[in-house]
Amino acid sequence: NKIGVNTKGYNGNPISLYKKPNIKSGLCGGITAETPVSIIGCEGGWLKVKHNQITGWIRPEDQCDNPATNCN
């Protein structure tokens, strides 16, 4: 229930959230870089996440894979 991940930081640019685990699916929103999000699903390397009222898919390269840092 409580598993999560942080998004990577790219000079303050927001992280894109996609409708499906594919960049061709289109965007459904974005969230601020270095934001903790709740994981609600996965497919391949993509994560389906929720933050506040936004739900979408994060590309593998936008996920922080080291919980001890903010991936900057």
ZATORDREN-90910 format. One record per residue: z, x, y of N, C-alpha, C in turn; residue in three letters. Coordinates in steps of 0.2 Angstrom, whole numbers, plus 5000, padded with zeros to 4 digits. Layout:
BEGIN
ZXYZXYZXYALA...
This chain:
BEGIN
500050044994500050005000500050045006ASN500350105006500450145012500050205013LYS499550215008499150275008498750275014ILE498650335017498250345023497950415024GLY497550415029497250485031497150485039VAL497050545041496950555048496150565049ASN495950545055495250555056495150625059THR494650665059494550725062494450715069LYS494550775073494450775080493850805082GLY493450775087492850815089492850805097TYR493250845100493250845107493350785110ASN493750745107493950675110493450625109GLY492950635105492450585104492650535098ASN492550475099492750425094492350435087PRO492750415082492450415075492150355074ILE491550355071491150295069491350265063SER491450195063491550155057490950115055LEU490750115049490150085047490350025043TYR489849975043489849915039489949925032LYS489549975029489549995022489550065021LYS489750095015489750165015489050195015PRO488750185020488050215021487850215029ASN487650275031487550275039486950225041ILE486550205036486050155038486250085038LYS486950075036487150005036487349975043SER487350025048487550005055488250015056GLY488450015063489150025065489449965066LEU490149965064490549905065491049915070CYS491149975073491649995078491750075078GLY492250085081492450155081493250165083GLY493450225081494150235083494250305086ILE494750315090494950375093495050435087THR494750495089494850545085495550565084ALA495750595078496450605076496950555076GLU496650495073497050435072497250425065THR497850405064498050395057497750325055PRO497450315049497150245047497450235040VAL497450175038497650155031497050145027SER497050175021496550175016496550105012ILE496050065012496050005008495450005003ILE495050055002494550064997494250134998GLY493850144992493450204993492750194988CYS492250234990491650234986491350304987GLU491250334982491050404983491550444987GLY491250474992491750514997491950475003GLY491650415004491750375009492450335008TRP492850325014493450285014493350215018LEU493550165015493650105018494350105021LYS494350095028495050105031495150045036VAL495750035038495949985043496350015048LYS496250005054496650025060496749965065HIS497349945066497449885070497049825067ASN496549795071496149745068495449765066GLN495349835066494649855064494649885057ILE494149855053494049885046493349905046THR493249965042492549995042492650055037GLY492050085036491950145032491950205036TRP492250255034492250325037491850375033ILE491450415036491050465032491550515030ARG491350555024491750605022491950655027PRO491450675031491450725036491950715042GLU492150645042492550625048493250615045ASP493450635039494050625036494450695036GLN495050695038495450755038495750765031CYS495450825028495650835021496350875021ASP496650895026497250935026497750895030ASN498250865026498750825030499250865034PRO499250935033499750975037499450995044ALA498850975045498550995052498150925055THR497950935061497550875063496750895063ASN496650945059495950965058495550985064CYS495851005069495451035075495251105073ASN
